[in-house]
Amino acid sequence: MASTWEMVQGLLWAKGLHLGRLNGASRSLASMMGTPDVMAFPGSQMHDHCMTVARLPARQYYWDAELLVAGHTAVQRWYGMDAYMIAPDGYNFEAEALGQKMIYSDVAMPTVDVSHPLISSPADLAKLPPLDPSKGRVPMLVDLAWRIQQAGGTLIAGGFFCSPFSLMCQVMGYPAAIKALRRNPAFAKDLFAFAEDQAIMPMVKAQSRGGKVKSFMGADAWSCFPNITIPMFREWVVPSAKRLKAQGKDLGLTISSGGGAMDYSEEDPAKFDKQILFDCLDAAAEISLLGQPAAGGGMGPTQLWDPLWLKEYIDTRCKGKGVLRVLSINGRFVRDSRPEDIMAYVRRWIDVLGRQGHMFAMVGNIPADTQPVNVFAALAAVHTYGRYPIARDLDQVEVKVPAFLPFDEWLKGQPEEEVIRRARER
C-alpha cells in the first residue's frame, strides 16, 4: 500500500507544493486531490485480463492468492499503470461459501449457476446457516487481503465483500431479487439482514483477523441504474450501507458498502437523460466510497456520453466542493475500438473535465480478450494529454502508442517470473 511519505507527497503536490518527483502511488493521490505532474492511471479492474495476458490457469489463479497478486502486479507494471489495483472476482466468495452452485472454467473466473439459485423462497432463507469462513475460497481471500497490505504500489489496500443487494442477485437471480424488493418487503428485509449479519460480517471479521486489515470495500454493481431505480436505491441500499458502516465502527473497522451503486449504466442512447444522470450522481454521493463528491462513470458506456453534462453537473450542483472527476473508459469500448478512437475519447474528456485537476483515469473492467495495444493506447493518451498544465489546444498534441515487448519477453527477470512460471508448468 502507499507509504506515509507517498501520501504526504501526493497531498502536498495537490496543493501546489512540488517536493521531489512523484511516483505512481503519490501521483495517483495528487490526481485525486488536486493537480499532479501528469494525470494518473492507477490500475483498473482487470482480473480476467491479467490472467489471460500472463497465460495463467484459472483453476489456480482464482484459488491462489500469491499467484493472483503476481498476475496483477506484473501485467499492470508491464502496461505502465501508476499503481496496482489488485481485485479478485469480488461478487462470488460469499455465495460460494454459503453453498451456491457455481460454474468453474479453465479460462475464466468462477461464476454462479443462475439455473440453480440458492434462495428461492423465505423457507430457503430460514434454513440457511451463517457463512462459515473456512468454506469455499474464503481462506484464499483472507490470504489475499494480507498480501495486498504487503504489496508496494497498491493505492487501495483492504478487504473485500459483496454488498447486500448484489449478494441477493448472486444467490437468487436478479429478477427474483427485484421481485422481493417490490412485492415482498418483509422477505427483502430478512434477506438484507441475513446478507449483512450472517454473510458479510463473518467475511469481514475473518479478513480482519487473518489478513490484518481495517478497511473493507463492498462491490455492488448490481445496484447500478437502470437495474434499480433511484427511489429503490435510497430505500434499500443506502440504509444497508449505513448499517454496515455502523457495525464496522463498533469494531474499529471501516466498512464501505455500495461500490459501483448508482452508476449510470443506461445502454440505449435514445434513453440517455441528463437529469437522471445528475440524480444518480447525487444519490451515489450519499454513500460515496471516495470520501468526496464525484462526477464520472464506472461500468457504463461512457463513450456515448457528452462530458459537458458532467461539467454542467459540477458547475451547477457542486459549487465550492472539491469534485473528483473519474475518466472511466468503458471496457467493451477499449476491447472493440481502434487505438485512435480510444485516444480521441480520452482527449475530449481531459479537454472538458481535466484542466483543473482532481481527475484520474481507469477502465471499467478490461475484458479478458482485449488486445494489449488498446490498453497501451489508453495509457499513452492519458499520460500525454494529461500533462499539467494541460495544453491549450489538445488537437495539436501528438500521442504515440509506445513500442512494447511481448509480455513473456518483458517478464524475464521480473520479481513475479518464478511464481508465474511455476503456475504454467503445473
KEGU-269771 format. One record per residue (C-alpha): residue number from 1; x, z, y. Coordinates in steps of 0.2 Angstrom, whole numbers, plus 5000, padded with zeros to 4 digits. Layout:
N
(node NUM, (X, Z, Y))
...
This chain:
426
(node 1, (5000, 5000, 5000))
(node 2, (5005, 4998, 5018))
(node 3, (5018, 5011, 5023))
(node 4, (5016, 5023, 5038))
(node 5, (5028, 5013, 5048))
(node 6, (5019, 4996, 5044))
(node 7, (5003, 5004, 5050))
(node 8, (5011, 5011, 5066))
(node 9, (5020, 4995, 5070))
(node 10, (5004, 4985, 5067))
(node 11, (4994, 4996, 5079))
(node 12, (5007, 4995, 5092))
(node 13, (5008, 4976, 5091))
(node 14, (4989, 4975, 5093))
(node 15, (4991, 4985, 5109))
(node 16, (5005, 4974, 5116))
(node 17, (5020, 4985, 5111))
(node 18, (5030, 4972, 5101))
(node 19, (5043, 4984, 5092))
(node 20, (5053, 4975, 5079))
(node 21, (5047, 4960, 5068))
(node 22, (5031, 4960, 5059))
(node 23, (5030, 4959, 5040))
(node 24, (5014, 4953, 5031))
(node 25, (5006, 4971, 5030))
(node 26, (5009, 4975, 5048))
(node 27, (5004, 4958, 5054))
(node 28, (4988, 4960, 5044))
(node 29, (4984, 4976, 5053))
(node 30, (4989, 4969, 5070))
(node 31, (4977, 4954, 5067))
(node 32, (4963, 4965, 5064))
(node 33, (4966, 4977, 5078))
(node 34, (4972, 4966, 5092))
(node 35, (4985, 4952, 5094))
(node 36, (4999, 4949, 5082))
(node 37, (5013, 4936, 5082))
(node 38, (5004, 4925, 5070))
(node 39, (4986, 4926, 5063))
(node 40, (4987, 4935, 5046))
(node 41, (4980, 4928, 5030))
(node 42, (4981, 4944, 5020))
(node 43, (4976, 4938, 5002))
(node 44, (4959, 4934, 4995))
(node 45, (4948, 4937, 4981))
(node 46, (4956, 4926, 4968))
(node 47, (4957, 4935, 4951))
(node 48, (4952, 4920, 4940))
(node 49, (4963, 4908, 4951))
(node 50, (4978, 4919, 4949))
(node 51, (4976, 4920, 4931))
(node 52, (4974, 4901, 4930))
(node 53, (4989, 4897, 4941))
(node 54, (5000, 4909, 4931))
(node 55, (4993, 4902, 4914))
(node 56, (4989, 4920, 4908))
(node 57, (4977, 4923, 4893))
(node 58, (4960, 4930, 4900))
(node 59, (4959, 4942, 4885))
(node 60, (4975, 4950, 4890))
(node 61, (4974, 4948, 4909))
(node 62, (4957, 4957, 4911))
(node 63, (4962, 4971, 4899))
(node 64, (4980, 4975, 4905))
(node 65, (4982, 4982, 4922))
(node 66, (5001, 4979, 4923))
(node 67, (4998, 4960, 4919))
(node 68, (4983, 4959, 4932))
(node 69, (4994, 4966, 4946))
(node 70, (5009, 4955, 4941))
(node 71, (4997, 4939, 4941))
(node 72, (4990, 4943, 4958))
(node 73, (5006, 4948, 4967))
(node 74, (5016, 4933, 4960))
(node 75, (5003, 4920, 4964))
(node 76, (4999, 4927, 4982))
(node 77, (5018, 4928, 4986))
(node 78, (5020, 4910, 4980))
(node 79, (5007, 4905, 4992))
(node 80, (5015, 4915, 5006))
(node 81, (5000, 4926, 5009))
(node 82, (5003, 4940, 5021))
(node 83, (4998, 4954, 5010))
(node 84, (4992, 4957, 4992))
(node 85, (4973, 4958, 4988))
(node 86, (4973, 4964, 4970))
(node 87, (4955, 4965, 4964))
(node 88, (4948, 4964, 4946))
(node 89, (4931, 4957, 4941))
(node 90, (4923, 4972, 4951))
(node 91, (4905, 4969, 4945))
(node 92, (4907, 4972, 4926))
(node 93, (4915, 4988, 4922))
(node 94, (4900, 5000, 4923))
(node 95, (4888, 4988, 4915))
(node 96, (4901, 4985, 4900))
(node 97, (4904, 5004, 4898))
(node 98, (4885, 5008, 4898))
(node 99, (4883, 4996, 4884))
(node 100, (4878, 4979, 4892))
(node 101, (4881, 4965, 4881))
(node 102, (4895, 4954, 4888))
(node 103, (4902, 4937, 4886))
(node 104, (4921, 4936, 4883))
(node 105, (4931, 4920, 4886))
(node 106, (4949, 4914, 4883))
(node 107, (4949, 4906, 4901))
(node 108, (4938, 4917, 4912))
(node 109, (4933, 4935, 4917))
(node 110, (4921, 4945, 4906))
(node 111, (4903, 4942, 4912))
(node 112, (4886, 4949, 4907))
(node 113, (4875, 4941, 4895))
(node 114, (4859, 4939, 4905))
(node 115, (4849, 4934, 4890))
(node 116, (4851, 4952, 4883))
(node 117, (4848, 4964, 4898))
(node 118, (4852, 4982, 4895))
(node 119, (4837, 4989, 4905))
(node 120, (4820, 4980, 4904))
(node 121, (4809, 4995, 4907))
(node 122, (4808, 5013, 4913))
(node 123, (4809, 5018, 4894))
(node 124, (4826, 5009, 4893))
(node 125, (4832, 5018, 4908))
(node 126, (4826, 5035, 4901))
(node 127, (4836, 5034, 4885))
(node 128, (4852, 5028, 4894))
(node 129, (4866, 5041, 4894))
(node 130, (4878, 5044, 4908))
(node 131, (4893, 5032, 4909))
(node 132, (4907, 5038, 4898))
(node 133, (4923, 5033, 4907))
(node 134, (4933, 5032, 4891))
(node 135, (4922, 5017, 4886))
(node 136, (4924, 4998, 4889))
(node 137, (4938, 4994, 4901))
(node 138, (4936, 5009, 4912))
(node 139, (4953, 5016, 4907))
(node 140, (4961, 4999, 4912))
(node 141, (4953, 5001, 4929))
(node 142, (4959, 5019, 4931))
(node 143, (4977, 5012, 4927))
(node 144, (4974, 4998, 4939))
(node 145, (4969, 5010, 4953))
(node 146, (4985, 5020, 4951))
(node 147, (4996, 5004, 4950))
(node 148, (4988, 4997, 4966))
(node 149, (4994, 5013, 4975))
(node 150, (5012, 5010, 4970))
(node 151, (5012, 4991, 4974))
(node 152, (5021, 4987, 4990))
(node 153, (5012, 4975, 5002))
(node 154, (4994, 4979, 4997))
(node 155, (4984, 4980, 5013))
(node 156, (4969, 4989, 5004))
(node 157, (4974, 5002, 4991))
(node 158, (4960, 5011, 4982))
(node 159, (4947, 5012, 4968))
(node 160, (4933, 5000, 4964))
(node 161, (4915, 5001, 4959))
(node 162, (4900, 4990, 4958))
(node 163, (4887, 4995, 4971))
(node 164, (4870, 5001, 4965))
(node 165, (4859, 4985, 4969))
(node 166, (4872, 4974, 4961))
(node 167, (4874, 4985, 4946))
(node 168, (4855, 4984, 4944))
(node 169, (4856, 4965, 4944))
(node 170, (4870, 4966, 4931))
(node 171, (4860, 4977, 4919))
(node 172, (4843, 4970, 4922))
(node 173, (4845, 4952, 4929))
(node 174, (4842, 4948, 4947))
(node 175, (4823, 4943, 4945))
(node 176, (4819, 4960, 4937))
(node 177, (4829, 4970, 4950))
(node 178, (4819, 4962, 4964))
(node 179, (4803, 4964, 4955))
(node 180, (4807, 4983, 4953))
(node 181, (4810, 4984, 4972))
(node 182, (4794, 4975, 4977))
(node 183, (4781, 4981, 4964))
(node 184, (4788, 4997, 4956))
(node 185, (4797, 5008, 4969))
(node 186, (4796, 5023, 4958))
(node 187, (4806, 5014, 4945))
(node 188, (4818, 5007, 4958))
(node 189, (4821, 5024, 4965))
(node 190, (4826, 5030, 4947))
(node 191, (4837, 5015, 4945))
(node 192, (4846, 5019, 4961))
(node 193, (4848, 5037, 4957))
(node 194, (4855, 5033, 4939))
(node 195, (4867, 5020, 4947))
(node 196, (4873, 5032, 4960))
(node 197, (4874, 5048, 4950))
(node 198, (4876, 5043, 4932))
(node 199, (4886, 5027, 4933))
(node 200, (4896, 5026, 4949))
(node 201, (4901, 5044, 4952))
(node 202, (4909, 5046, 4934))
(node 203, (4918, 5030, 4938))
(node 204, (4924, 5036, 4955))
(node 205, (4929, 5053, 4948))
(node 206, (4939, 5045, 4933))
(node 207, (4949, 5034, 4945))
(node 208, (4952, 5049, 4957))
(node 209, (4959, 5060, 4943))
(node 210, (4969, 5047, 4933))
(node 211, (4973, 5034, 4947))
(node 212, (4976, 5047, 4961))
(node 213, (4966, 5038, 4974))
(node 214, (4955, 5045, 4988))
(node 215, (4946, 5029, 4994))
(node 216, (4934, 5018, 4985))
(node 217, (4925, 5001, 4989))
(node 218, (4910, 4995, 4980))
(node 219, (4906, 4977, 4979))
(node 220, (4889, 4971, 4982))
(node 221, (4887, 4953, 4984))
(node 222, (4870, 4953, 4976))
(node 223, (4864, 4961, 4992))
(node 224, (4868, 4946, 5002))
(node 225, (4855, 4936, 5012))
(node 226, (4843, 4927, 5006))
(node 227, (4845, 4937, 4989))
(node 228, (4837, 4951, 4998))
(node 229, (4828, 4952, 5015))
(node 230, (4834, 4962, 5029))
(node 231, (4820, 4975, 5028))
(node 232, (4824, 4977, 5009))
(node 233, (4842, 4980, 5013))
(node 234, (4838, 4993, 5026))
(node 235, (4825, 5002, 5014))
(node 236, (4836, 5002, 4999))
(node 237, (4854, 4998, 5001))
(node 238, (4858, 5007, 5017))
(node 239, (4851, 5024, 5011))
(node 240, (4860, 5022, 4995))
(node 241, (4877, 5019, 5004))
(node 242, (4874, 5034, 5014))
(node 243, (4870, 5045, 4999))
(node 244, (4886, 5039, 4990))
(node 245, (4896, 5042, 5006))
(node 246, (4890, 5060, 5007))
(node 247, (4894, 5063, 4989))
(node 248, (4911, 5057, 4992))
(node 249, (4913, 5068, 5007))
(node 250, (4909, 5083, 4997))
(node 251, (4923, 5079, 4985))
(node 252, (4936, 5075, 4999))
(node 253, (4934, 5056, 4995))
(node 254, (4929, 5041, 5005))
(node 255, (4916, 5031, 4995))
(node 256, (4911, 5014, 5004))
(node 257, (4896, 5005, 4996))
(node 258, (4889, 4989, 5000))
(node 259, (4904, 4977, 5001))
(node 260, (4898, 4960, 5005))
(node 261, (4880, 4966, 5008))
(node 262, (4870, 4956, 5021))
(node 263, (4882, 4942, 5020))
(node 264, (4873, 4927, 5027))
(node 265, (4874, 4915, 5012))
(node 266, (4860, 4903, 5015))
(node 267, (4864, 4887, 5006))
(node 268, (4852, 4875, 5014))
(node 269, (4857, 4868, 5031))
(node 270, (4839, 4865, 5035))
(node 271, (4835, 4883, 5034))
(node 272, (4850, 4889, 5044))
(node 273, (4844, 4901, 5058))
(node 274, (4854, 4909, 5071))
(node 275, (4843, 4923, 5074))
(node 276, (4843, 4928, 5056))
(node 277, (4862, 4927, 5056))
(node 278, (4863, 4939, 5070))
(node 279, (4851, 4951, 5062))
(node 280, (4861, 4950, 5046))
(node 281, (4877, 4955, 5056))
(node 282, (4868, 4969, 5064))
(node 283, (4861, 4976, 5048))
(node 284, (4878, 4974, 5039))
(node 285, (4886, 4984, 5053))
(node 286, (4876, 4999, 5048))
(node 287, (4887, 5002, 5033))
(node 288, (4902, 4992, 5038))
(node 289, (4917, 4995, 5026))
(node 290, (4929, 4989, 5040))
(node 291, (4925, 5003, 5052))
(node 292, (4922, 4992, 5067))
(node 293, (4909, 4978, 5071))
(node 294, (4912, 4962, 5063))
(node 295, (4907, 4943, 5065))
(node 296, (4911, 4931, 5052))
(node 297, (4906, 4926, 5034))
(node 298, (4910, 4931, 5017))
(node 299, (4905, 4920, 5002))
(node 300, (4893, 4909, 5011))
(node 301, (4895, 4890, 5016))
(node 302, (4904, 4894, 5032))
(node 303, (4910, 4876, 5034))
(node 304, (4892, 4872, 5038))
(node 305, (4891, 4885, 5052))
(node 306, (4894, 4882, 5071))
(node 307, (4907, 4895, 5076))
(node 308, (4899, 4895, 5093))
(node 309, (4885, 4905, 5085))
(node 310, (4897, 4919, 5082))
(node 311, (4905, 4918, 5099))
(node 312, (4887, 4920, 5106))
(node 313, (4884, 4935, 5095))
(node 314, (4900, 4943, 5101))
(node 315, (4896, 4939, 5119))
(node 316, (4878, 4945, 5119))
(node 317, (4877, 4959, 5106))
(node 318, (4894, 4967, 5105))
(node 319, (4899, 4969, 5123))
(node 320, (4913, 4982, 5126))
(node 321, (4916, 4983, 5107))
(node 322, (4932, 4978, 5098))
(node 323, (4924, 4965, 5086))
(node 324, (4933, 4959, 5071))
(node 325, (4932, 4940, 5068))
(node 326, (4933, 4935, 5050))
(node 327, (4938, 4917, 5047))
(node 328, (4931, 4916, 5029))
(node 329, (4933, 4899, 5021))
(node 330, (4921, 4895, 5008))
(node 331, (4929, 4895, 4990))
(node 332, (4920, 4879, 4985))
(node 333, (4924, 4870, 5001))
(node 334, (4943, 4874, 4998))
(node 335, (4942, 4868, 4980))
(node 336, (4932, 4852, 4984))
(node 337, (4939, 4846, 5001))
(node 338, (4954, 4836, 5006))
(node 339, (4968, 4846, 5015))
(node 340, (4965, 4838, 5031))
(node 341, (4947, 4844, 5031))
(node 342, (4952, 4861, 5027))
(node 343, (4964, 4861, 5042))
(node 344, (4951, 4854, 5054))
(node 345, (4939, 4868, 5049))
(node 346, (4952, 4881, 5052))
(node 347, (4957, 4873, 5069))
(node 348, (4939, 4873, 5075))
(node 349, (4936, 4892, 5071))
(node 350, (4953, 4898, 5078))
(node 351, (4949, 4887, 5094))
(node 352, (4932, 4895, 5096))
(node 353, (4935, 4913, 5090))
(node 354, (4953, 4917, 5088))
(node 355, (4961, 4916, 5105))
(node 356, (4958, 4935, 5109))
(node 357, (4965, 4941, 5093))
(node 358, (4955, 4953, 5082))
(node 359, (4954, 4939, 5068))
(node 360, (4961, 4937, 5051))
(node 361, (4958, 4923, 5038))
(node 362, (4953, 4923, 5020))
(node 363, (4945, 4913, 5006))
(node 364, (4929, 4920, 4999))
(node 365, (4934, 4919, 4981))
(node 366, (4946, 4905, 4977))
(node 367, (4939, 4896, 4961))
(node 368, (4950, 4895, 4946))
(node 369, (4952, 4876, 4946))
(node 370, (4956, 4875, 4964))
(node 371, (4971, 4863, 4967))
(node 372, (4986, 4874, 4974))
(node 373, (4989, 4861, 4988))
(node 374, (4972, 4865, 4996))
(node 375, (4977, 4884, 4997))
(node 376, (4994, 4879, 5004))
(node 377, (4985, 4869, 5017))
(node 378, (4973, 4883, 5022))
(node 379, (4988, 4895, 5024))
(node 380, (4998, 4882, 5034))
(node 381, (4983, 4879, 5046))
(node 382, (4980, 4897, 5049))
(node 383, (4999, 4901, 5052))
(node 384, (5001, 4886, 5063))
(node 385, (4985, 4885, 5074))
(node 386, (4985, 4904, 5074))
(node 387, (5002, 4907, 5083))
(node 388, (5000, 4918, 5098))
(node 389, (4997, 4914, 5112))
(node 390, (4985, 4900, 5104))
(node 391, (4989, 4883, 5111))
(node 392, (4978, 4877, 5124))
(node 393, (4974, 4861, 5115))
(node 394, (4975, 4863, 5096))
(node 395, (4971, 4845, 5093))
(node 396, (4989, 4842, 5099))
(node 397, (4997, 4854, 5087))
(node 398, (5003, 4846, 5071))
(node 399, (5001, 4855, 5054))
(node 400, (5011, 4851, 5039))
(node 401, (5007, 4856, 5021))
(node 402, (5024, 4864, 5016))
(node 403, (5033, 4857, 5001))
(node 404, (5032, 4869, 4987))
(node 405, (5040, 4872, 4970))
(node 406, (5028, 4872, 4955))
(node 407, (5023, 4890, 4951))
(node 408, (5033, 4891, 4934))
(node 409, (5049, 4885, 4943))
(node 410, (5046, 4897, 4958))
(node 411, (5043, 4911, 4945))
(node 412, (5061, 4911, 4938))
(node 413, (5070, 4927, 4944))
(node 414, (5054, 4935, 4952))
(node 415, (5050, 4953, 4948))
(node 416, (5034, 4948, 4938))
(node 417, (5043, 4935, 4927))
(node 418, (5046, 4946, 4912))
(node 419, (5028, 4953, 4912))
(node 420, (5020, 4935, 4913))
(node 421, (5032, 4928, 4901))
(node 422, (5028, 4941, 4888))
(node 423, (5009, 4939, 4890))
(node 424, (5011, 4920, 4887))
(node 425, (5021, 4922, 4871))
(node 426, (5009, 4935, 4863))
